């Protein structure tokens, strides 16, 4: 009777099940809290190594033909790969922090795409650490939190400087990776293949940021980033 009265008054059917007996669908609009919770969940997956990655390890499957490393060489290679793993933790957190508050959808996609490729690097470094019977840095939660916070701050500096942080980060990572290629044992082909691919990807990330209008960062900011990087690499090599 109530439904008939609604229809007679031009109000349409009263709210309730549709003709098939299904209740009307209600959708809650995702908000900032949802994004924060999603980022927290992703951070946990990044830190415990369960986050999914796309590309296969450039080192390929392990083989009995791979040259053996001495104990000292294995420890040194593991220290360098642990540093590389921490660098990817930091880059991942930085870009996702920047993307969280970025209002330009195109730039946000650039940041998130770079972050996705850093996940591949994380997985490759973690796999190599396992092969070397070593482990990631015990301070990874600290590195992630600090870099994510820096990303949030960078995102408020405007699009050119936001991209400038990305370009400068990649430039400094390129330098570290080139140094590691010189420092790794010549016959550690598996580590070298991983580091080479990572360096090539970082060059691509830097040029992408520059092509989208990255602004050079002020010298004091670049210096502070290098200081933080030096502290991270020195600590991560051992801890």
TORPA-4810 file (N, C-alpha, C, O; in nm, 3 decimals):
<nodes>
NODE_1_0.082_-0.120_0.000_0.000_0.000_0.000_0.086_0.126_0.000_0.059_0.222_-0.073_X
NODE_2_0.195_0.125_0.085_0.283_0.242_0.093_0.352_0.265_-0.039_0.368_0.379_-0.082_X
NODE_3_0.396_0.154_-0.107_0.462_0.169_-0.236_0.368_0.229_-0.338_0.410_0.313_-0.417_X
NODE_4_0.238_0.187_-0.338_0.141_0.241_-0.432_0.124_0.391_-0.412_0.114_0.467_-0.508_X
NODE_5_0.122_0.434_-0.283_0.104_0.575_-0.254_0.225_0.655_-0.304_0.207_0.764_-0.357_X
NODE_6_0.345_0.603_-0.287_0.464_0.672_-0.336_0.458_0.688_-0.486_0.487_0.796_-0.538_X
NODE_7_0.420_0.582_-0.557_0.415_0.588_-0.702_0.306_0.683_-0.750_0.324_0.754_-0.849_X
NODE_8_0.194_0.685_-0.679_0.084_0.772_-0.718_0.123_0.918_-0.703_0.074_1.003_-0.778_X
NODE_9_0.211_0.949_-0.609_0.253_1.086_-0.585_0.373_1.125_-0.672_0.427_1.235_-0.658_X
NODE_10_0.417_1.033_-0.763_0.528_1.063_-0.853_0.664_1.051_-0.787_0.762_1.105_-0.837_X
NODE_11_0.670_0.981_-0.673_0.795_0.970_-0.601_0.871_0.844_-0.639_0.985_0.827_-0.594_X
NODE_12_0.816_0.757_-0.719_0.884_0.635_-0.758_0.870_0.531_-0.650_0.809_0.558_-0.546_X
NODE_13_0.923_0.413_-0.671_0.913_0.305_-0.574_0.982_0.342_-0.445_1.084_0.411_-0.447_X
NODE_14_0.929_0.298_-0.335_0.994_0.320_-0.206_1.122_0.240_-0.199_1.136_0.137_-0.264_X
NODE_15_1.216_0.289_-0.118_1.342_0.219_-0.103_1.316_0.081_-0.049_1.235_0.063_0.042_X
NODE_16_1.384_-0.016_-0.102_1.366_-0.154_-0.058_1.421_-0.246_-0.162_1.485_-0.200_-0.256_X
NODE_17_1.397_-0.376_-0.149_1.447_-0.472_-0.246_1.395_-0.441_-0.385_1.282_-0.394_-0.400_X
NODE_18_1.479_-0.468_-0.488_1.434_-0.446_-0.625_1.351_-0.563_-0.672_1.316_-0.652_-0.594_X
NODE_19_1.319_-0.562_-0.800_1.228_-0.664_-0.852_1.286_-0.803_-0.836_1.211_-0.901_-0.831_X
NODE_20_1.416_-0.815_-0.828_1.476_-0.947_-0.813_1.497_-0.983_-0.667_1.551_-1.089_-0.636_X
NODE_21_1.455_-0.896_-0.577_1.465_-0.926_-0.436_1.599_-0.887_-0.375_1.625_-0.919_-0.259_X
NODE_22_1.685_-0.818_-0.450_1.816_-0.779_-0.398_1.809_-0.640_-0.336_1.744_-0.551_-0.391_X
NODE_23_1.874_-0.623_-0.223_1.876_-0.494_-0.156_1.959_-0.395_-0.240_2.054_-0.437_-0.305_X
NODE_24_1.925_-0.265_-0.239_2.003_-0.167_-0.315_2.146_-0.160_-0.265_2.171_-0.170_-0.144_X
NODE_25_2.241_-0.143_-0.358_2.383_-0.139_-0.322_2.420_-0.001_-0.269_2.384_0.102_-0.326_X
NODE_26_2.493_0.000_-0.159_2.542_0.124_-0.100_2.693_0.122_-0.105_2.756_0.026_-0.060_X
NODE_27_2.751_0.225_-0.159_2.896_0.231_-0.172_2.950_0.350_-0.094_2.903_0.463_-0.108_X
NODE_28_3.051_0.322_-0.010_3.115_0.428_0.066_3.233_0.482_-0.014_3.315_0.407_-0.065_X
NODE_29_3.239_0.611_-0.022_3.348_0.675_-0.097_3.478_0.664_-0.020_3.485_0.698_0.098_X
NODE_30_3.583_0.615_-0.088_3.713_0.601_-0.023_3.768_0.739_0.013_3.760_0.832_-0.067_X
NODE_31_3.823_0.751_0.132_3.876_0.879_0.179_4.022_0.870_0.214_4.088_0.770_0.185_X
NODE_32_4.074_0.976_0.276_4.215_0.984_0.311_4.254_0.874_0.409_4.364_0.818_0.400_X
NODE_33_4.163_0.842_0.505_4.194_0.738_0.601_4.215_0.604_0.532_4.305_0.528_0.569_X
NODE_34_4.133_0.575_0.430_4.149_0.450_0.356_4.287_0.445_0.290_4.353_0.341_0.292_X
NODE_35_4.330_0.558_0.232_4.460_0.562_0.166_4.573_0.541_0.266_4.670_0.472_0.237_X
NODE_36_4.560_0.600_0.385_4.663_0.584_0.488_4.671_0.439_0.533_4.780_0.384_0.549_X
NODE_37_4.555_0.376_0.555_4.553_0.236_0.597_4.611_0.145_0.489_4.681_0.049_0.518_X
NODE_38_4.580_0.177_0.363_4.634_0.098_0.252_4.786_0.110_0.248_4.856_0.012_0.224_X
NODE_39_4.837_0.231_0.270_4.983_0.251_0.270_5.048_0.177_0.386_5.157_0.122_0.372_X
NODE_40_4.981_0.176_0.502_5.037_0.103_0.617_5.044_-0.046_0.587_5.143_-0.112_0.621_X
NODE_41_4.940_-0.099_0.524_4.942_-0.240_0.487_5.051_-0.272_0.387_5.118_-0.374_0.397_X
NODE_42_5.068_-0.182_0.291_5.172_-0.205_0.191_5.310_-0.198_0.256_5.398_-0.278_0.223_X
NODE_43_5.329_-0.104_0.348_5.458_-0.093_0.416_5.494_-0.224_0.486_5.608_-0.268_0.482_X
NODE_44_5.396_-0.286_0.549_5.421_-0.413_0.618_5.462_-0.521_0.519_5.551_-0.601_0.548_X
NODE_45_5.398_-0.523_0.402_5.433_-0.624_0.301_5.571_-0.598_0.242_5.645_-0.691_0.212_X
NODE_46_5.604_-0.471_0.224_5.739_-0.437_0.175_5.844_-0.482_0.275_5.946_-0.540_0.237_X
NODE_47_5.820_-0.456_0.402_5.919_-0.486_0.505_5.934_-0.635_0.531_6.043_-0.681_0.566_X
NODE_48_5.826_-0.711_0.516_5.839_-0.856_0.540_5.869_-0.934_0.412_5.883_-1.057_0.416_X
NODE_49_5.879_-0.864_0.299_5.919_-0.929_0.175_5.809_-1.000_0.100_5.837_-1.074_0.006_X
NODE_50_5.683_-0.978_0.138_5.574_-1.050_0.072_5.505_-0.968_-0.037_5.416_-1.019_-0.104_X
NODE_51_5.545_-0.841_-0.056_5.483_-0.760_-0.161_5.515_-0.822_-0.297_5.627_-0.867_-0.320_X
NODE_52_5.416_-0.824_-0.385_5.433_-0.891_-0.515_5.516_-0.804_-0.609_5.512_-0.681_-0.602_X
NODE_53_5.591_-0.870_-0.698_5.671_-0.797_-0.796_5.641_-0.853_-0.935_5.584_-0.961_-0.948_X
NODE_54_5.680_-0.777_-1.039_5.638_-0.810_-1.175_5.745_-0.884_-1.255_5.715_-0.986_-1.317_X
NODE_55_5.868_-0.835_-1.255_5.969_-0.884_-1.348_6.057_-0.993_-1.286_6.080_-0.996_-1.165_X
NODE_56_6.105_-1.080_-1.372_6.192_-1.188_-1.326_6.329_-1.134_-1.287_6.373_-1.031_-1.337_X
NODE_57_6.394_-1.205_-1.199_6.528_-1.168_-1.154_6.625_-1.172_-1.273_6.635_-1.275_-1.339_X
NODE_58_6.696_-1.062_-1.301_6.788_-1.060_-1.415_6.906_-1.156_-1.399_6.972_-1.189_-1.497_X
NODE_59_6.932_-1.200_-1.276_7.040_-1.297_-1.256_7.002_-1.435_-1.307_7.089_-1.519_-1.329_X
NODE_60_6.872_-1.459_-1.327_6.827_-1.589_-1.372_6.835_-1.692_-1.259_6.872_-1.659_-1.147_X
NODE_61_6.800_-1.815_-1.289_6.807_-1.920_-1.185_6.951_-1.952_-1.148_7.041_-1.946_-1.232_X
NODE_62_6.970_-1.988_-1.023_7.103_-2.027_-0.978_7.148_-2.153_-1.050_7.067_-2.241_-1.082_X
NODE_63_7.277_-2.161_-1.075_7.332_-2.275_-1.148_7.457_-2.326_-1.080_7.528_-2.251_-1.013_X
NODE_64_7.482_-2.455_-1.096_7.604_-2.514_-1.040_7.728_-2.456_-1.107_7.838_-2.467_-1.053_X
NODE_65_7.710_-2.396_-1.223_7.823_-2.338_-1.295_7.861_-2.199_-1.245_7.963_-2.145_-1.285_X
NODE_66_7.778_-2.140_-1.157_7.811_-2.008_-1.104_7.942_-2.014_-1.024_7.958_-2.104_-0.941_X
NODE_67_8.033_-1.921_-1.047_8.160_-1.924_-0.973_8.136_-1.915_-0.822_8.051_-1.840_-0.776_X
NODE_68_8.213_-1.992_-0.747_8.202_-1.989_-0.602_8.273_-1.866_-0.547_8.374_-1.821_-0.600_X
NODE_69_8.218_-1.812_-0.439_8.278_-1.698_-0.370_8.341_-1.746_-0.241_8.290_-1.838_-0.176_X
NODE_70_8.452_-1.685_-0.204_8.511_-1.715_-0.074_8.421_-1.659_0.036_8.330_-1.581_0.008_X
NODE_71_8.447_-1.698_0.160_8.367_-1.646_0.271_8.376_-1.494_0.279_8.276_-1.426_0.300_X
NODE_72_8.495_-1.441_0.261_8.513_-1.295_0.267_8.440_-1.227_0.153_8.378_-1.122_0.172_X
NODE_73_8.447_-1.285_0.035_8.377_-1.227_-0.081_8.226_-1.233_-0.061_8.155_-1.138_-0.096_X
NODE_74_8.177_-1.342_-0.007_8.033_-1.354_0.019_7.986_-1.250_0.118_7.881_-1.188_0.099_X
NODE_75_8.063_-1.230_0.226_8.025_-1.130_0.326_8.025_-0.990_0.266_7.936_-0.910_0.294_X
NODE_76_8.125_-0.961_0.183_8.133_-0.829_0.121_8.018_-0.808_0.023_7.955_-0.703_0.023_X
NODE_77_7.992_-0.908_-0.061_7.881_-0.897_-0.156_7.748_-0.882_-0.083_7.662_-0.805_-0.125_X
NODE_78_7.732_-0.956_0.027_7.608_-0.947_0.104_7.592_-0.808_0.164_7.482_-0.754_0.167_X
NODE_79_7.702_-0.750_0.213_7.695_-0.615_0.268_7.652_-0.514_0.163_7.571_-0.426_0.191_X
NODE_80_7.706_-0.526_0.042_7.669_-0.433_-0.064_7.524_-0.455_-0.108_7.452_-0.358_-0.132_X
NODE_81_7.482_-0.579_-0.118_7.344_-0.605_-0.159_7.247_-0.563_-0.049_7.134_-0.524_-0.080_X
NODE_82_7.288_-0.569_0.076_7.202_-0.519_0.185_7.186_-0.368_0.174_7.077_-0.315_0.194_X
NODE_83_7.295_-0.299_0.142_7.287_-0.155_0.119_7.192_-0.125_0.003_7.109_-0.034_0.013_X
NODE_84_7.204_-0.200_-0.106_7.115_-0.180_-0.221_6.970_-0.205_-0.183_6.880_-0.133_-0.227_X
NODE_85_6.947_-0.306_-0.101_6.811_-0.337_-0.057_6.755_-0.221_0.025_6.639_-0.182_0.006_X
NODE_86_6.836_-0.166_0.114_6.790_-0.051_0.194_6.762_0.069_0.103_6.665_0.141_0.125_X
NODE_87_6.847_0.089_0.003_6.823_0.199_-0.090_6.689_0.187_-0.159_6.621_0.287_-0.182_X
NODE_88_6.651_0.065_-0.194_6.521_0.044_-0.257_6.406_0.060_-0.158_6.299_0.107_-0.195_X
NODE_89_6.429_0.021_-0.034_6.329_0.047_0.072_6.303_0.197_0.081_6.188_0.241_0.086_X
NODE_90_6.411_0.275_0.083_6.397_0.420_0.096_6.328_0.481_-0.026_6.240_0.566_-0.011_X
NODE_91_6.367_0.438_-0.147_6.307_0.493_-0.268_6.159_0.457_-0.274_6.075_0.541_-0.309_X
NODE_92_6.126_0.333_-0.241_5.987_0.290_-0.240_5.903_0.377_-0.147_5.795_0.423_-0.184_X
NODE_93_5.954_0.398_-0.025_5.879_0.476_0.073_5.871_0.623_0.031_5.766_0.686_0.047_X
NODE_94_5.980_0.678_-0.022_5.981_0.818_-0.065_5.875_0.843_-0.171_5.797_0.938_-0.160_X
NODE_95_5.872_0.758_-0.274_5.779_0.781_-0.385_5.635_0.761_-0.343_5.546_0.832_-0.391_X
NODE_96_5.611_0.666_-0.257_5.472_0.645_-0.214_5.427_0.756_-0.120_5.309_0.792_-0.119_X
NODE_97_5.518_0.809_-0.040_5.485_0.925_0.042_5.454_1.046_-0.044_5.360_1.120_-0.016_X
NODE_98_5.533_1.067_-0.149_5.507_1.179_-0.240_5.372_1.161_-0.312_5.296_1.256_-0.326_X
NODE_99_5.345_1.038_-0.356_5.222_1.013_-0.433_5.097_1.029_-0.346_4.992_1.067_-0.397_X
NODE_100_5.108_0.999_-0.218_4.990_1.002_-0.132_4.924_1.140_-0.130_4.801_1.149_-0.129_X
NODE_101_5.004_1.246_-0.131_4.948_1.382_-0.123_4.957_1.458_-0.254_4.923_1.577_-0.259_X
NODE_102_5.002_1.392_-0.360_5.014_1.459_-0.489_4.877_1.479_-0.551_4.798_1.385_-0.560_X
NODE_103_4.847_1.601_-0.595_4.715_1.632_-0.651_4.710_1.624_-0.803_4.603_1.632_-0.863_X
NODE_104_4.827_1.609_-0.865_4.833_1.596_-1.010_4.833_1.447_-1.044_4.929_1.375_-1.014_X
NODE_105_4.725_1.400_-1.106_4.710_1.257_-1.130_4.819_1.202_-1.221_4.865_1.090_-1.201_X
NODE_106_4.861_1.279_-1.321_4.967_1.233_-1.410_5.098_1.213_-1.337_5.165_1.112_-1.357_X
NODE_107_5.136_1.310_-1.254_5.261_1.299_-1.177_5.249_1.188_-1.073_5.346_1.117_-1.045_X
NODE_108_5.131_1.174_-1.018_5.110_1.066_-0.921_5.135_0.929_-0.986_5.194_0.840_-0.924_X
NODE_109_5.091_0.914_-1.110_5.115_0.787_-1.180_5.263_0.766_-1.206_5.312_0.654_-1.196_X
NODE_110_5.336_0.873_-1.238_5.481_0.862_-1.258_5.548_0.812_-1.130_5.632_0.722_-1.135_X
NODE_111_5.510_0.868_-1.017_5.569_0.828_-0.889_5.536_0.684_-0.854_5.622_0.608_-0.809_X
NODE_112_5.411_0.646_-0.874_5.370_0.510_-0.838_5.432_0.407_-0.931_5.464_0.296_-0.888_X
NODE_113_5.450_0.443_-1.059_5.515_0.349_-1.150_5.659_0.326_-1.110_5.708_0.213_-1.113_X
NODE_114_5.729_0.433_-1.073_5.867_0.417_-1.026_5.871_0.332_-0.900_5.959_0.247_-0.884_X
NODE_115_5.774_0.354_-0.810_5.769_0.274_-0.687_5.748_0.127_-0.718_5.806_0.041_-0.652_X
NODE_116_5.665_0.096_-0.818_5.641_-0.044_-0.855_5.770_-0.109_-0.904_5.797_-0.225_-0.871_X
NODE_117_5.849_-0.037_-0.982_5.974_-0.095_-1.031_6.075_-0.111_-0.918_6.159_-0.201_-0.922_X
NODE_118_6.067_-0.024_-0.816_6.154_-0.041_-0.701_6.119_-0.170_-0.626_6.206_-0.230_-0.562_X
NODE_119_5.993_-0.213_-0.633_5.954_-0.340_-0.569_6.027_-0.456_-0.635_6.071_-0.549_-0.567_X
NODE_120_6.041_-0.451_-0.769_6.119_-0.554_-0.837_6.261_-0.558_-0.782_6.315_-0.664_-0.754_X
NODE_121_6.321_-0.440_-0.766_6.457_-0.433_-0.714_6.465_-0.491_-0.573_6.561_-0.561_-0.539_X
NODE_122_6.365_-0.460_-0.492_6.361_-0.515_-0.356_6.365_-0.668_-0.360_6.441_-0.731_-0.287_X
NODE_123_6.281_-0.724_-0.445_6.272_-0.870_-0.453_6.404_-0.930_-0.500_6.448_-1.032_-0.447_X
NODE_124_6.466_-0.868_-0.601_6.592_-0.923_-0.652_6.702_-0.917_-0.546_6.777_-1.013_-0.528_X
NODE_125_6.711_-0.805_-0.476_6.813_-0.793_-0.371_6.788_-0.892_-0.258_6.881_-0.953_-0.206_X
NODE_126_6.662_-0.909_-0.222_6.628_-1.003_-0.115_6.664_-1.146_-0.157_6.716_-1.223_-0.076_X
NODE_127_6.637_-1.181_-0.282_6.671_-1.314_-0.330_6.822_-1.336_-0.327_6.870_-1.444_-0.290_X
NODE_128_6.897_-1.233_-0.367_7.043_-1.249_-0.367_7.096_-1.258_-0.225_7.189_-1.335_-0.200_X
NODE_129_7.040_-1.183_-0.132_7.081_-1.194_0.008_7.056_-1.335_0.059_7.140_-1.390_0.131_X
NODE_130_6.943_-1.394_0.024_6.915_-1.532_0.066_7.020_-1.627_0.009_7.067_-1.717_0.078_X
NODE_131_7.055_-1.607_-0.118_7.155_-1.694_-0.180_7.291_-1.682_-0.112_7.367_-1.778_-0.105_X
NODE_132_7.320_-1.563_-0.060_7.447_-1.539_0.009_7.437_-1.572_0.157_7.530_-1.545_0.234_X
NODE_133_7.325_-1.632_0.198_7.302_-1.672_0.338_7.314_-1.553_0.432_7.376_-1.560_0.538_X
NODE_134_7.253_-1.442_0.388_7.254_-1.321_0.468_7.111_-1.272_0.488_7.016_-1.346_0.463_X
NODE_135_7.095_-1.149_0.532_6.964_-1.095_0.568_6.956_-0.948_0.533_7.059_-0.883_0.513_X
NODE_136_6.833_-0.894_0.526_6.817_-0.749_0.508_6.859_-0.673_0.634_6.884_-0.734_0.738_X
NODE_137_6.865_-0.544_0.624_6.901_-0.459_0.738_6.796_-0.471_0.848_6.676_-0.474_0.821_X
NODE_138_6.842_-0.477_0.971_6.751_-0.481_1.084_6.681_-0.347_1.106_6.582_-0.339_1.179_X
NODE_139_6.732_-0.243_1.044_6.678_-0.108_1.062_6.582_-0.067_0.950_6.548_0.050_0.938_X
NODE_140_6.537_-0.164_0.870_6.450_-0.130_0.757_6.323_-0.055_0.798_6.284_0.037_0.726_X
NODE_141_6.257_-0.089_0.909_6.139_-0.008_0.948_6.173_0.139_0.969_6.094_0.227_0.934_X
NODE_142_6.290_0.166_1.026_6.332_0.305_1.048_6.357_0.374_0.914_6.313_0.487_0.894_X
NODE_143_6.428_0.307_0.823_6.454_0.366_0.691_6.323_0.395_0.618_6.308_0.501_0.557_X
NODE_144_6.229_0.302_0.624_6.102_0.320_0.552_6.025_0.439_0.610_5.978_0.526_0.536_X
NODE_145_6.012_0.442_0.743_5.934_0.549_0.806_5.995_0.687_0.776_5.923_0.781_0.745_X
NODE_146_6.127_0.697_0.787_6.191_0.825_0.761_6.175_0.871_0.617_6.150_0.989_0.591_X
NODE_147_6.188_0.778_0.524_6.176_0.814_0.381_6.032_0.846_0.345_6.007_0.936_0.264_X
NODE_148_5.936_0.775_0.403_5.796_0.805_0.377_5.762_0.945_0.427_5.692_1.021_0.360_X
NODE_149_5.811_0.979_0.545_5.788_1.113_0.598_5.850_1.220_0.511_5.791_1.326_0.490_X
NODE_150_5.970_1.193_0.460_6.034_1.288_0.369_5.951_1.304_0.241_5.942_1.414_0.187_X
NODE_151_5.892_1.195_0.194_5.808_1.202_0.075_5.685_1.290_0.098_5.645_1.366_0.010_X
NODE_152_5.627_1.279_0.216_5.511_1.362_0.248_5.550_1.510_0.246_5.476_1.594_0.195_X
NODE_153_5.666_1.542_0.303_5.712_1.680_0.305_5.741_1.728_0.162_5.703_1.838_0.124_X
NODE_154_5.810_1.643_0.084_5.845_1.681_-0.052_5.721_1.708_-0.137_5.723_1.794_-0.224_X
NODE_155_5.614_1.634_-0.111_5.493_1.649_-0.192_5.431_1.787_-0.177_5.355_1.830_-0.264_X
NODE_156_5.460_1.856_-0.069_5.401_1.988_-0.045_5.486_2.100_-0.105_5.449_2.217_-0.096_X
NODE_157_5.598_2.065_-0.167_5.688_2.167_-0.222_5.652_2.206_-0.364_5.718_2.291_-0.423_X
NODE_158_5.548_2.146_-0.420_5.510_2.175_-0.558_5.563_2.070_-0.653_5.660_2.001_-0.623_X
NODE_159_5.498_2.058_-0.768_5.530_1.953_-0.864_5.676_1.957_-0.908_5.741_1.852_-0.906_X
NODE_160_5.733_2.071_-0.948_5.873_2.070_-0.994_5.971_2.017_-0.890_6.059_1.938_-0.923_X
NODE_161_5.956_2.061_-0.764_6.047_2.013_-0.660_6.013_1.870_-0.618_6.101_1.794_-0.579_X
NODE_162_5.887_1.834_-0.626_5.846_1.696_-0.600_5.922_1.603_-0.693_5.979_1.503_-0.650_X
NODE_163_5.920_1.637_-0.822_5.995_1.559_-0.921_6.145_1.576_-0.903_6.223_1.486_-0.934_X
NODE_164_6.186_1.693_-0.853_6.327_1.715_-0.827_6.383_1.619_-0.723_6.496_1.572_-0.735_X
NODE_165_6.303_1.589_-0.620_6.344_1.490_-0.521_6.362_1.353_-0.586_6.456_1.280_-0.554_X
NODE_166_6.271_1.319_-0.676_6.282_1.191_-0.746_6.410_1.187_-0.830_6.485_1.090_-0.825_X
NODE_167_6.434_1.293_-0.907_6.552_1.295_-0.994_6.681_1.291_-0.913_6.773_1.218_-0.948_X
NODE_168_6.688_1.368_-0.804_6.810_1.370_-0.724_6.831_1.238_-0.651_6.944_1.191_-0.638_X
NODE_169_6.723_1.178_-0.604_6.734_1.046_-0.540_6.793_0.945_-0.638_6.886_0.871_-0.604_X
NODE_170_6.740_0.943_-0.760_6.788_0.847_-0.859_6.932_0.877_-0.900_7.010_0.785_-0.923_X
NODE_171_6.969_1.004_-0.908_7.106_1.040_-0.943_7.204_0.986_-0.839_7.309_0.932_-0.874_X
NODE_172_7.170_1.002_-0.712_7.259_0.954_-0.607_7.262_0.801_-0.602_7.366_0.742_-0.574_X
NODE_173_7.148_0.738_-0.628_7.145_0.592_-0.632_7.230_0.539_-0.747_7.301_0.440_-0.732_X
NODE_174_7.223_0.605_-0.862_7.307_0.565_-0.975_7.454_0.564_-0.935_7.528_0.471_-0.968_X
NODE_175_7.497_0.668_-0.864_7.637_0.678_-0.822_7.673_0.562_-0.730_7.780_0.503_-0.743_X
NODE_176_7.583_0.530_-0.636_7.609_0.419_-0.544_7.620_0.288_-0.621_7.710_0.207_-0.595_X
NODE_177_7.530_0.266_-0.715_7.531_0.140_-0.789_7.655_0.127_-0.876_7.712_0.019_-0.888_X
NODE_178_7.698_0.238_-0.938_7.822_0.234_-1.014_7.939_0.197_-0.923_8.027_0.120_-0.961_X
NODE_179_7.940_0.255_-0.804_8.045_0.221_-0.708_8.041_0.074_-0.668_8.146_0.011_-0.651_X
NODE_180_7.921_0.020_-0.653_7.909_-0.121_-0.615_7.953_-0.213_-0.727_8.009_-0.320_-0.702_X
NODE_181_7.928_-0.173_-0.851_7.976_-0.255_-0.963_8.129_-0.261_-0.963_8.187_-0.362_-1.003_X
NODE_182_8.193_-0.154_-0.919_8.339_-0.155_-0.908_8.387_-0.234_-0.787_8.498_-0.288_-0.788_X
NODE_183_8.304_-0.241_-0.683_8.346_-0.304_-0.558_8.311_-0.452_-0.550_8.377_-0.526_-0.476_X
NODE_184_8.211_-0.497_-0.623_8.174_-0.638_-0.618_8.284_-0.725_-0.677_8.355_-0.681_-0.768_X
NODE_185_8.300_-0.847_-0.627_8.397_-0.938_-0.689_8.368_-0.955_-0.838_8.252_-0.966_-0.878_X
NODE_186_8.472_-0.955_-0.918_8.453_-0.964_-1.062_8.375_-1.088_-1.104_8.300_-1.084_-1.201_X
NODE_187_8.392_-1.199_-1.031_8.327_-1.323_-1.070_8.191_-1.344_-1.001_8.131_-1.450_-1.016_X
NODE_188_8.144_-1.242_-0.927_8.009_-1.250_-0.869_7.909_-1.203_-0.975_7.853_-1.094_-0.968_X
NODE_189_7.888_-1.289_-1.073_7.807_-1.250_-1.188_7.661_-1.227_-1.149_7.596_-1.140_-1.206_X
NODE_190_7.609_-1.302_-1.054_7.468_-1.290_-1.018_7.440_-1.153_-0.955_7.343_-1.086_-0.992_X
NODE_191_7.523_-1.111_-0.862_7.504_-0.979_-0.802_7.522_-0.869_-0.906_7.448_-0.771_-0.906_X
NODE_192_7.619_-0.884_-0.992_7.649_-0.781_-1.090_7.536_-0.764_-1.191_7.506_-0.652_-1.232_X
NODE_193_7.473_-0.873_-1.230_7.359_-0.864_-1.323_7.244_-0.788_-1.259_7.178_-0.707_-1.324_X
NODE_194_7.219_-0.816_-1.132_7.110_-0.747_-1.061_7.140_-0.598_-1.050_7.054_-0.515_-1.081_X
NODE_195_7.260_-0.564_-1.007_7.296_-0.424_-0.987_7.295_-0.348_-1.120_7.254_-0.232_-1.125_X
NODE_196_7.340_-0.412_-1.226_7.339_-0.347_-1.357_7.198_-0.314_-1.402_7.172_-0.203_-1.449_X
NODE_197_7.105_-0.409_-1.387_6.966_-0.382_-1.425_6.906_-0.272_-1.338_6.835_-0.185_-1.387_X
NODE_198_6.935_-0.276_-1.210_6.884_-0.173_-1.120_6.934_-0.035_-1.163_6.857_0.060_-1.168_X
NODE_199_7.064_-0.025_-1.194_7.119_0.104_-1.235_7.051_0.155_-1.362_7.020_0.273_-1.373_X
NODE_200_7.027_0.065_-1.457_6.961_0.107_-1.581_6.820_0.157_-1.553_6.775_0.255_-1.613_X
NODE_201_6.749_0.090_-1.462_6.614_0.135_-1.426_6.618_0.272_-1.359_6.533_0.357_-1.386_X
NODE_202_6.717_0.293_-1.271_6.726_0.421_-1.200_6.753_0.535_-1.298_6.701_0.645_-1.281_X
NODE_203_6.835_0.508_-1.398_6.859_0.610_-1.501_6.727_0.646_-1.570_6.699_0.763_-1.596_X
NODE_204_6.646_0.544_-1.599_6.516_0.569_-1.661_6.425_0.650_-1.572_6.354_0.738_-1.620_X
NODE_205_6.425_0.622_-1.441_6.342_0.699_-1.349_6.387_0.845_-1.345_6.304_0.937_-1.345_X
NODE_206_6.517_0.866_-1.341_6.568_1.004_-1.336_6.529_1.082_-1.462_6.482_1.196_-1.453_X
NODE_207_6.549_1.022_-1.578_6.517_1.093_-1.702_6.366_1.117_-1.714_6.324_1.219_-1.768_X
NODE_208_6.285_1.024_-1.663_6.140_1.045_-1.663_6.104_1.166_-1.579_6.024_1.250_-1.621_X
NODE_209_6.163_1.177_-1.459_6.137_1.292_-1.373_6.181_1.421_-1.441_6.109_1.521_-1.436_X
NODE_210_6.297_1.419_-1.504_6.347_1.539_-1.571_6.258_1.577_-1.690_6.232_1.695_-1.714_X
NODE_211_6.213_1.476_-1.764_6.126_1.504_-1.879_5.992_1.564_-1.837_5.929_1.634_-1.916_X
NODE_212_5.949_1.535_-1.714_5.821_1.588_-1.666_5.837_1.721_-1.592_5.741_1.771_-1.533_X
NODE_213_5.959_1.778_-1.594_5.977_1.911_-1.538_6.041_1.919_-1.402_6.016_2.013_-1.327_X
NODE_214_6.125_1.820_-1.366_6.191_1.824_-1.236_6.279_1.948_-1.224_6.353_1.983_-1.316_X
NODE_215_6.270_2.014_-1.110_6.353_2.131_-1.083_6.474_2.089_-1.000_6.461_2.006_-0.910_X
NODE_216_6.593_2.145_-1.029_6.710_2.114_-0.946_6.686_2.155_-0.801_6.632_2.263_-0.775_X
NODE_217_6.725_2.070_-0.709_6.707_2.102_-0.568_6.816_2.197_-0.522_6.926_2.195_-0.576_X
NODE_218_6.788_2.282_-0.422_6.892_2.370_-0.368_7.010_2.289_-0.315_6.992_2.176_-0.268_X
NODE_219_7.128_2.346_-0.322_7.250_2.277_-0.279_7.242_2.225_-0.136_7.286_2.112_-0.111_X
NODE_220_7.187_2.301_-0.038_7.179_2.247_0.098_7.092_2.121_0.106_7.122_2.030_0.184_X
NODE_221_6.986_2.116_0.026_6.900_1.996_0.028_6.974_1.877_-0.031_6.968_1.767_0.024_X
NODE_222_7.045_1.900_-0.142_7.123_1.791_-0.202_7.230_1.742_-0.104_7.254_1.622_-0.091_X
NODE_223_7.294_1.836_-0.035_7.396_1.798_0.062_7.339_1.718_0.177_7.401_1.622_0.223_X
NODE_224_7.220_1.758_0.224_7.156_1.684_0.333_7.119_1.543_0.289_7.132_1.447_0.366_X
NODE_225_7.073_1.529_0.165_7.040_1.397_0.113_7.164_1.309_0.105_7.157_1.190_0.135_X
NODE_226_7.277_1.366_0.064_7.401_1.289_0.056_7.449_1.247_0.195_7.500_1.136_0.213_X
NODE_227_7.433_1.334_0.291_7.473_1.300_0.428_7.387_1.186_0.481_7.439_1.091_0.539_X
NODE_228_7.257_1.196_0.462_7.167_1.089_0.506_7.202_0.958_0.435_7.200_0.851_0.497_X
NODE_229_7.232_0.967_0.306_7.268_0.848_0.229_7.395_0.784_0.283_7.405_0.662_0.292_X
NODE_230_7.493_0.867_0.319_7.619_0.815_0.371_7.597_0.743_0.503_7.655_0.637_0.528_X
NODE_231_7.515_0.800_0.588_7.484_0.735_0.716_7.414_0.601_0.692_7.446_0.501_0.756_X
NODE_232_7.318_0.601_0.599_7.243_0.479_0.569_7.334_0.370_0.515_7.328_0.256_0.561_X
NODE_233_7.419_0.403_0.417_7.501_0.300_0.354_7.603_0.244_0.452_7.629_0.124_0.453_X
NODE_234_7.662_0.331_0.534_7.760_0.284_0.631_7.697_0.191_0.735_7.756_0.090_0.774_X
NODE_235_7.577_0.227_0.778_7.508_0.146_0.879_7.456_0.016_0.819_7.473_-0.090_0.878_X
NODE_236_7.391_0.025_0.702_7.326_-0.092_0.644_7.427_-0.199_0.602_7.393_-0.318_0.600_X
NODE_237_7.549_-0.161_0.569_7.648_-0.259_0.530_7.669_-0.364_0.641_7.700_-0.479_0.613_X
NODE_238_7.652_-0.321_0.765_7.679_-0.409_0.878_7.554_-0.453_0.954_7.549_-0.565_1.005_X
NODE_239_7.454_-0.366_0.960_7.338_-0.395_1.047_7.215_-0.421_0.963_7.108_-0.447_1.017_X
</nodes>
